[in-house]
Structures are given as C-alpha cells and as structure tokens.
Amino acid sequence: MRDGQREALRQKALAETGLLDTPPERQFDALARTAQRLLGTRMASFTLIDADRQWFKARCGPLAQETERASALCTAVFEGEEPMAVADASADPRFAASPFVTGAPHIRYYAGVPVRVRQADGAAVTIGTLCVLDDEPRASSGADLDVLAELACIAEALVETRAVASRAAEASRDLMGVVERLERERRQFKQAEQMADMGSWRYDLARKATTWSDGVFAIHDLPQSEGVPNGNLMDFFPEPHRTAFIDAVMRTLDTGAPFELDGDFVTAKGNRRRVRCMGEIELSKGAPVALIGLIQDITERHRMEQELLHRARTDELTQMPNRAEFHRVLEQRLRKAQAEGGELAVLMVDLDGFKGLNDALGHAAGDAVLRRVAERLRQPCYDDCFSARLGGDEFAVLVPATDGQRDVEAVTARLLRDLHLVTHAKGHIANVSGTVGVAWSGDADHDRETILRLADEALYEAKRSCKGSSRTHGGSEGRRKTG
C-alpha cells in the first residue's frame, strides 16, 4: 500500500473513533498517569495524530493540548508504525532541530509505541501513540517499550469499548420511532443496563425506602419477585470496601457532592464480583429528596486490567517482577523506610559463567537456569524480601533490615549458596555462580538512583575481586561461596 493510501486509511480510522477534540476522560487520563509512574518520567501522553497536528487525548506534565505534527517525535512512531526510544533527542539528527527539543517542553528522552484500532476486515490501523517523555536524557531501554506496549493494549481496549458504546448508542437511537415514546425509553434503559452490566437505584430519604431496577437485582443474584431485601444493603460489600462505601454515602449526604467508588462485592449466591457504584443527591425544589445512582458489574474489565497490569510488571520468562516493577517497589519502600526511620538494603546480583553456558549449551539451557534462579528466589526463606529480574542475567533483591546488618549478611550468604548451579546438557557440564553487590538506603539518603548506583559499584568491585563473592558498598568483600 502506498504512503498516501496508508495515511488516508489512518485518518479515516481516527475519524471513526470520534475521539478527536473530546473532553478529558478519566480512563485515558489514568492510563497516561500509569505510564508516567511506571517509567518514572516527567511527561506522558496518549496522542492522536491528525492530518496536520498532534492532539493529546490524555497528558501528564507540561504538554500543550495540541501541537503541529511535522516536528513531533510521535509522528515518527505514527508514520513508521513501530515502537521507538530516543535516549537524547538533542543528539539525534532526526529530532535535534525540532522546536519541541530546542524549546519547551525541551524533550530529551522519548519512548513511544503505536496505538491501533481493529477494522472490520481484521486489519490493525495506527491512530496515535502512547508515549513517555523527559527533559533529561536517559539510557534507551527496551523494557520501557515493553511496558508501553502492554499499556497500549489497555488504550486500544478503551478505544474499542468506547466505539462499541458509540455504536450501541446509535442503535438505540434508531429504535426511536418504532414504538410509543414511553415504551421506547423503558426498553432503551433496560437494554443499556444489560449491555453495560449495570442497574440504577434510588433511596427515598423521607420514606427510607430503596428501589432497584432489573439490573441491580441481576448483579445481586436476587429474584425481582421478592423485592429489595430488608436489612443493611452494605452487607454485600466485604470489609474494607463496606466501610469505604458507607463513608462515601455519608459524605454525599453531608456535603451534596457525588461519589464514585470501585470495590469487591459478594452476591446473595456467594459469587464474588467487582462493582462500580456512583451516587448523587436528587433535589426537588432545591431540597434533597433522594439518593440516586448506578451500580455496574466491572468484574471482567477489572480482571483484564489487573492481568494487563501484571503483565506490564512481570518478566515473561521467569514470572518474577521486572525492572519497572522493581523500581516502583524500591521507590515505595525507600519512602516508607525514610518516614519510619528504618533502613533497607539493595542486593544487585550478576550470574557468573552465564554467557559461557549460553554459548556452550544453548539459549534453552540458559533460560532453564534463569528459571531455576527464579525458583530459588521464591523459596520461603526469601519471603520477607522482594526479588526481581532486571534483564539478562541480572537480578535484584530488596532486604528489610529489621535486625540491622545481620539480616542482610544472612540473606547474602544464603543467596551465594543458592546461586551456585550445575547444569548438564549436550554432554557438557556448566557451572554458574552469583556475585552480589550490597548497598544500604542510609548511605544513599534513601534515593533510588543513588542506592542502585552504589549497589552496582559494589557488585563490580566484587566481580573484579573474586567472582562468586559479595561486597557491601563502603565495606569489605564477603565470603566466597563454595561447594
């Protein structure tokens, strides 16, 4: 397909989404914030590429609502239809002269992936990008693109869901004129409830009586013939979600502000679900008369979002947390340790002899070793630690220092023993061991980048001194693992 035809197809697909120049939407905003938090950048956006501009459906950081298309970095991803990472845009001849690099927002680091929609014939067409940006250069990481690719799946699902809802609304409008107006409205409401797995409710403040639509009975697994059950309706919510919903309702009654909350839910038949509840005050002649709202079964959507989030945070080969998740947890625990006056240690691990094993026995044997390392790091003795695969033959372990240095020394010694592996394949025997570098959060002033750098320095000091050993930043070499 020629470039002009491809561009026309992309613009047609974008127009059909109906997303351009629409108000902000919470789901897309949350997606951009998730990308920004997971990858630790100053800016992130879900960008749609029009014929002569790029327009941000969601954005975080100092980004304008829209900019001209020609000089935008996202245009390269959109037109190339491939993921792209740029470590330092000011040093990249493709983008060094871009006004977005030379001027605000002074882009240096950029990572972006295409966002596509599926056509009726099954073909995927690019309509925009999901990207993160920073005004500081950083090493280009394939892991960043992997995370963005997983999040782009969520963006595509949201666009598709929105399109389905739009098509459903059009179908509902077509029904108007077929039957008498009141019957049309009743059927439209019932169909919308079934389609969206939702129902409406109303609590009359004067009568202290609740009414439900059909959809609410379905979500509760209750027959309509028996009416709304007596008793505390909040009992369908297990704690702590019950308390959260009661507090939200009370705030709405006290302040008049609407509420919206997601929570766990157990039906009358004991089925566990995830629901979204929304409520607001109904006024009559300026006075509150009822609390009205919706409840929606979002179990499948929640499961999909959790699964995609898990995939974005998990190393596929070992099923351990990946680099992005390790950085997120490390940041979280450093803040907690600093707030509580505690300390933790970062153990950076590098496998010795792994490259030779790969060369001699093949990548399948190497993958098997990485999985064995993951199994050992999942042993009960490491339950108080947080372990992750950073990539290649690099692993990391967070150790809480409840008993000070002795805790970390014990974990390090056990780790050195557990990382001594012997592999047999193709008539060869290969030995793999691990070298460990240790750094303390106190020495790094509880700063993530600093503690990782100190642990790396300790690791390479240990490797230069004696492979299969450990070294603590500012300390001495650990005992070499034998046997």
C-alpha positions, 0 to 999 in steps of 0.5 A: 500500500502506498504512503498516501493510501496508508495515511488516508486509511489512518485518518479515516480510522481516527475519524471513526473513533470520534475521539478527536477534540473530546473532553478529558476522560478519566480512563485515558487520563489514568492510563497516561498517569500509569505510564508516567509512574511506571517509567518514572518520567516527567511527561506522558501522553496518549496522542492522536495524530491528525492530518496536520497536528498532534492532539493529546487525548490524555497528558501528564506534565507540561504538554500543550493540548495540541501541537503541529505534527511535522516536528513531533517525535510521535509522528515518527512512531505514527508514520513508521508504525513501530515502537521507538526510544530516543535516549537524547533527542538533542543528539539525534539528527532526526529530532535535534532541530525540532522546536519541541527539543530546542524549546519547551517542553525541551524533550530529551528522552522519548519512548513511544509505541503505536496505538491501533484500532481493529477494522472490520476486515481484521486489519490493525490501523495506527491512530496515535501513540502512547508515549513517555517523555523527559527533559533529561536524557536517559539510557534507551531501554527496551523494557520501557517499550515493553511496558508501553506496549502492554499499556497500549493494549489497555488504550486500544481496549478503551478505544474499542469499548468506547466505539462499541458504546458509540455504536450501541448508542446509535442503535438505540437511537434508531429504535426511536420511532418504532414504538410509543415514546414511553415504551421506547425509553423503558426498553432503551434503559433496560437494554443499556443496563444489560449491555453495560452490566449495570442497574440504577437505584434510588433511596427515598430519604423521607420514606427510607425506602430503596428501589432497584431496577432489573439490573441491580437485582441481576448483579445481586443474584436476587429474584425481582419477585421478592423485592429489595431485601430488608436489612443493611444493603452494605452487607454485600460489600466485604470489609474494607470496601463496606466501610469505604462505601458507607463513608462515601454515602455519608459524605454525599449526604453531608456535603451534596457532592457525588461519589464514585467508588470501585470495590469487591462485592459478594452476591446473595449466591456467594459469587464474588464480583467487582462493582462500580457504584456512583451516587448523587443527591436528587433535589426537588425544589432545591431540597434533597429528596433522594439518593440516586445512582448506578451500580455496574458489574466491572468484574471482567474489565477489572480482571483484564486490567489487573492481568494487563497490569501484571503483565506490564510488571512481570518478566515473561520468562521467569514470572518474577517482577521486572525492572519497572516493577522493581523500581516502583517497589524500591521507590515505595519502600525507600519512602516508607523506610525514610518516614519510619526511620528504618533502613533497607538494603539493595542486593544487585546480583550478576550470574557468573559463567552465564554467557559461557553456558549460553554459548556452550549449551544453548539459549534453552539451557540458559533460560532453564537456569534463569528459571531455576534462579527464579525458583530459588528466589521464591523459596520461603526463606526469601519471603520477607524480601522482594526479588526481581529480574532486571534483564539478562542475567541480572537480578535484584533483591530488596532486604528489610533490615529489621535486625540491622546488618545481620539480616542482610549478611544472612540473606547474602550468604544464603543467596551465594549458596543458592546461586551456585548451579550445575547444569548438564546438557549436550554432554557438557557440564556448566557451572554458574555462580552469583556475585552480589553487590550490597548497598544500604538506603542510609548511605544513599539518603534513601534515593533510588538512583543513588542506592542502585548506583552504589549497589552496582559499584559494589557488585563490580568491585566484587566481580573484579575481586573474586567472582562468586563473592559479595561486597557491601558498598563502603565495606569489605568483600564477603565470603566466597561461596563454595561447594 
